[in-house]
Amino acid sequence: MKEENVKPWLIRMRRGEEEAFQEVYRATRTYAYNLIYFLAPHKQDVDDMMSEVYVELIRSIDRYDVEQPFIPWFNGLIVRQVRNWNRSIWRRFRLLERVKEKGYEAPVAGMEDKLGAISDELEVIPAVEKLSFKLKEIVVLRYYQNCSLEEIAAILQIPLGTVKSRHHLAMKKLREHFEHRINHEEASFHVH
């Protein structure tokens, strides 16, 4: 997604042109999907989160300043929508638990399946998935979206020092994960 290709469509989208929204969607969908996929704790929810992101894009396009870079603004919108989705999942989970405590059946068939996580088979992604959401969003924005620490602070609307400390903690946890894994694999090769 090249920003210079999207900006003219964003201006037209602000005027309410449906064709402009379709072009913005075509230009950003892969980018948005990949970011949501890496941030989403439940991969089966990614398509629903995508819909929420584009609904919010339509709602908030008037607040976008076309003089500012679009990608950091769009990253912030995506991160906020994923956070909102995670909060709503947590609320549904608590509601489901309360309903179960009262002895009723689950209100929606398959709700418990939606709350389960699906792990990826790649090596790094499962380790990143184990990080807390606050650490995961830093890692994804830094290494997947190639954002600077300053850009991450602006996107998440948190102090730069907080971004640096979360980044440091995330890297420490990932190092520990891989060191433990390597030590465990080496131990399994020893003959007793």
C-alpha positions in Angstrom: 0.0 0.0 0.0 1.6 3.3 -1.1 0.4 6.3 0.7 0.5 8.6 -2.3 -1.9 6.2 -4.1 -4.4 6.2 -1.3 -4.5 9.9 -0.4 -6.5 11.1 -3.4 -9.1 8.4 -2.8 -9.3 9.4 0.9 -10.1 13.0 -0.1 -12.8 11.7 -2.4 -14.1 9.3 0.3 -14.5 12.3 2.7 -16.9 13.8 0.1 -19.0 10.6 0.3 -18.0 8.9 -3.0 -18.7 5.2 -2.7 -16.2 4.4 -5.5 -13.5 6.1 -3.4 -14.2 3.8 -0.4 -14.0 0.8 -2.6 -10.6 1.9 -3.9 -9.4 2.6 -0.4 -10.6 -0.8 0.7 -8.8 -2.5 -2.3 -5.6 -0.6 -1.5 -5.6 -1.3 2.2 -7.3 -4.6 2.8 -4.2 -6.9 2.7 -2.3 -4.5 4.9 -5.2 -4.3 7.4 -5.8 -8.0 7.3 -2.2 -8.8 8.1 -2.0 -6.4 11.0 -5.3 -7.6 12.5 -4.2 -11.2 12.0 -1.0 -10.6 14.0 -2.8 -8.7 16.8 -5.9 -10.9 17.0 -5.9 -13.4 19.9 -8.6 -15.5 18.1 -7.8 -16.0 14.5 -11.4 -16.9 13.6 -12.4 -13.4 14.5 -10.1 -11.6 12.0 -12.8 -11.3 9.3 -15.3 -9.7 11.8 -12.5 -7.4 13.0 -11.8 -6.4 9.4 -15.4 -5.3 9.0 -15.3 -3.3 12.2 -12.1 -1.6 11.1 -13.7 -0.4 7.8 -17.0 0.6 9.5 -14.8 2.7 11.8 -12.9 4.1 8.9 -16.1 5.3 7.3 -17.2 6.8 10.6 -13.9 8.6 11.4 -12.7 9.6 7.9 -13.8 13.2 8.6 -11.4 13.3 11.6 -8.4 12.3 9.4 -6.1 15.2 8.6 -5.1 14.7 4.9 -1.9 16.7 5.6 -0.7 13.9 8.0 0.6 10.5 7.0 -2.3 8.0 6.5 -0.5 4.8 7.5 0.2 5.7 11.2 -3.3 7.0 11.5 -4.7 3.8 10.0 -2.5 1.7 12.2 -3.9 3.5 15.2 -7.5 2.9 14.0 -6.8 -0.8 13.6 -5.1 -1.2 17.0 -8.1 0.6 18.7 -10.6 -1.6 16.9 -8.7 -4.8 17.9 -8.6 -3.6 21.5 -12.4 -2.8 21.4 -13.0 -6.3 20.0 -10.9 -7.9 22.7 -12.9 -6.0 25.4 -16.2 -7.1 23.8 -15.0 -10.7 23.8 -14.0 -10.5 27.4 -17.5 -9.0 28.3 -19.2 -11.8 26.4 -17.0 -14.4 28.2 -17.9 -12.9 31.6 -21.6 -12.9 30.6 -21.3 -16.5 29.5 -19.7 -17.5 32.8 -22.5 -15.7 34.7 -25.1 -17.5 32.6 -23.5 -20.9 33.3 -23.3 -20.1 37.1 -27.1 -19.7 37.0 -27.5 -23.1 35.4 -28.7 -21.9 32.0 -27.5 -23.2 28.6 -25.0 -21.0 26.7 -26.9 -18.3 24.9 -25.1 -18.8 21.6 -24.1 -22.1 20.3 -20.3 -22.3 19.6 -19.5 -19.3 21.8 -17.0 -21.3 23.8 -15.2 -22.3 20.6 -14.9 -18.6 19.6 -13.2 -17.9 22.9 -10.5 -20.6 22.3 -7.2 -19.6 20.6 -5.8 -21.1 17.4 -2.1 -21.3 17.3 0.0 -20.9 14.1 2.5 -23.4 13.0 5.3 -20.9 12.3 8.1 -20.6 14.9 7.9 -16.9 16.0 4.2 -16.3 15.8 3.3 -18.7 18.7 5.9 -17.0 20.9 4.6 -13.5 20.0 1.0 -14.8 20.6 2.0 -15.7 24.2 2.9 -12.1 25.0 0.3 -9.9 26.6 -1.7 -7.7 24.2 0.2 -4.6 25.2 3.6 -6.2 24.4 2.3 -7.9 21.3 1.0 -4.7 19.7 4.5 -3.2 20.3 6.2 -6.2 18.6 3.8 -6.3 15.7 4.0 -2.5 15.0 7.8 -2.5 15.4 8.8 -5.6 13.4 5.8 -6.3 11.2 4.8 -2.8 10.3 8.3 -1.3 10.6 7.2 1.6 12.8 9.8 3.5 14.8 9.3 3.7 18.5 8.3 7.3 18.2 5.6 6.3 15.6 4.4 3.6 17.9 4.0 6.0 20.8 2.0 8.3 18.6 -0.2 5.5 17.2 -0.9 4.1 20.7 -1.1 7.5 22.3 1.3 6.5 25.1 4.6 8.1 26.2 7.8 7.1 24.3 9.3 5.8 27.6 6.4 3.4 28.0 6.9 2.1 24.4 10.6 1.6 25.1 10.0 -0.3 28.4 7.3 -2.5 26.7 9.6 -3.2 23.8 12.5 -4.1 26.1 10.2 -6.4 28.2 8.8 -8.1 25.0 12.3 -8.7 23.6 13.3 -10.2 27.0 10.3 -12.5 27.1 10.9 -13.6 23.5 14.6 -14.3 24.2 13.7 -16.3 27.3 11.2 -18.3 25.3 13.7 -19.2 22.6 16.5 -19.9 25.1 14.3 -22.3 27.0 13.2 -24.0 23.8 16.8 -24.4 22.6 17.9 -25.7 26.0 15.0 -28.1 26.0 15.9 -29.4 22.5 19.6 -29.8 23.4 18.6 -31.8 26.5 16.5 -34.1 24.5 19.5 -35.0 22.2 21.7 -36.1 25.1 22.1 -39.9 25.5 21.7 -41.1 29.1 
